[in-house]
Amino acid sequence: MKFHAAFLFLLVPCWLQAGSYSEWAHSKAWKAMLYVDQNYWGRFRSNSDSEKFFITSSGAHQIESELEASIQAVQSEVSALMDTSFSCRFPARAKWIRKQILNLPPVDESGCVKLNQWRERISAQSVTLVFSSFYLGNPSSSFGHTLLRINNSGKNQSIQRELLSYGINYGATPWTQNPLLYTFNGLFGFFPGNFVAIPYYYKVREYNDYESRDLWEYELDLTAEEIERLVDLLWEQGENHYDYYFLTENCGYYMVAVLEAAAPRYEILSGLRKWVIPSDTIVQFKKSGIIKSKKLRPSIYHQFLSRAVLLNSDQEEILQDLVDMESAQKLNWPESFEKLPDPDKSLVLDAALDYFDFIHSKDLIKLDAPKNPVKEAWLIRRSQLPAASLRPAQSNIEKMAPENAHGSFRWQLKGEYRQSSPAQKSEVRSVIAGRFAFHDLEDPTYGAPAGAQIEVMNLKLSIPISSDQSSEVRLDDMKIAEIGSYTAWTRWAPKNSYNVSFGIRNEESRFLCLDECRAGYVNLAYGRSYQWGQWTLSGLAHIKTMYGHFQPAADSNWWYSSLGPRLILQYDLNSENQWRLEGHYEGISTEKNKLYRSELVYRHNFANDISLEWGVQVDDTYEKTSLSVYYFTF
């Protein structure tokens, strides 16, 4: 055996022995396995931040040297392998080198004990990409989350094996829960990111139930060889880690990277911007052709709502009686429930059980959660009733699917006519704006979170085009972030509405500035939203705080704070036509003059990439009429 390996080594082409590995080192396959990216200066470097991911000290940025050392490691394996052997530590790289470069037969991997245990534990048969919908309760999950499910090849084909399969998750390992520190460290890569294999049922409990997030499951078109390579690539992660960036190197990016490394025939990464959010990757997966089919696993909250809409008003009151029964921990069945026919009892009890899981979602992920005697009584009673109440089929699935969402990056071109209130002076301005991500209340609704506003880095530049004004370009607004949720308050889901935004802008109020002044701002709003058909009314208490050069004549900076009501009336005719009427009055403030603003907006969305908007705004300083064109892109 040793003589045979040495003889093959002598047959290796001279150019390979001489160290000319440039073509292979810069091949798509090798760069993909090392997660190599090209930086802004044109240099290639691996995104890995762990020395254990390489066998040379300079492997992260010297990919040719890393390949040369890897080839030598493969050639030196002339005896039985063990866990510390190169082919056991990096099986995907070793197989590729043997097949593509050295043209050697497969090696006996029986000595790779830990690797084989990993393969047996995963027992991969197919792969599913999972998208967990947008979650505004966590900054890092506001744009959704992606993970993989490695479907096992269990012998029992009669059960749903997906819950027993392994989920492959890539996420940050935070060392703080402070919201400001969490956001700062996530934006600038101060958290380590790791691949972790965890039972899929746990992720279902965490996302589907605890956080009430829908799970979109996409079966991927991968060959048996590609699935085997994917399992080996995940093994190679080992103790590897990456600096985690919320807006670039996040879960979406690395799910694309590892799948493209396993199946280089697909082009997915090339369709993504450097600035990438998880929902964008689903669109690129669809374009690449890797998706075979999809399935929606609704959250426990949406599952309950789909049952609740089937109840009439009397049955809703009986459901409330059951909820009161659980709240009081009484085992006496309401008389109203006992009078129902058995099929209706099944319907009401199924809704009650889903509602119980929704309001006690935190207990679902606890292994030591105490048993609830009322729920046990419900389950026993349900087992004695006909199985007539089935889970309702989901409607509007294509409208909800994340791959049908508009592009996260948005351009805006606006023409604005404004007239100042006291002096009756008028001017015309043009505005150019770019928003990095992702969605506001008037954007196309397909695939986007309902009643949510998630915006990051919205920059607006304006230039006056009236003949009597200078052509100086001005930064009107640099909104760093705005997060808002306007989910309708209901008896079953009493969720409040909120809005948070902060950034820097030119303040134009004549009561605060002699002309125009730049100020940093933070806005906080909290209240409730109510929905009637296609109408939504939100009433919020709004707090504004600004700090800037408010009085140029005084040559000093000032704080300004205010508190007042904010009302938003939305009419959602359909995804193509959106109306919004908004009013804000700063009744309590640090200035004697009370500032106000009212706005009426109509947006018509043409498909998912172009929108036309007309707006009128009246405030304490200006009356404005504007016409805007929006263009959405990835």
Buried (B, 14 or more C-beta within 10 A) or exposed (E): EEEEBEEBBEEBEEEBEEEBBEEBBBBBBBBBBBBBBEEEEEEBBBBBBBEEBBBBEEBBBBBBBBBBBBBEBBBEBEEEBEEEBBBBBBBBBBBBBBEEBBEBEEBEBEBBEEBBEBBEEBBBBBBBBBBBBBBBEEBBBBBBBBBBBBBBEEEEEEEEBBBBBBBBBBBBEBEEEEEEEBBEBBBEBBBBBBBEBEEBBEBBBBBBBBBBBBBBBBBBBBEEEBBBBBBBBBBBBBEBBBBBBBBBBBBBBBBBBBBBBBBBEBBBBEBBBEBBBBBBBBBBBBBBEBBEEBEBBBBBBBBBBBBBEEBEEEBBEBBBBBBEBBEEEEEEBBEBBEEBEEEBBBBBBBBBBBBBBBBBBEBBEEEEEEEBEBBEBBEEBBEEBEEEBEEEEBEEBEEBBBBBBBBBBBBBEBBBBBEBEEEEEEBEBEBBBEBBBBBBBBBBBBBBBBBBBBBBBBBBBBBBEBEEEEEEEBEBBBBBBBBBBBBBBEEBBEBEBBBBBBBBBBBBBBBBBEEEBBBBBBBBBBBBBEBEEEEBBBBBEBBBBBBBBBBEEEEEEBEBBBBBBBBBBBBBEEBBEBBBBBBBBBEEBEBEEBBBBBBBBBBBBEEBBBBEBEBBBBBBBBBBBBEBEBEBEB
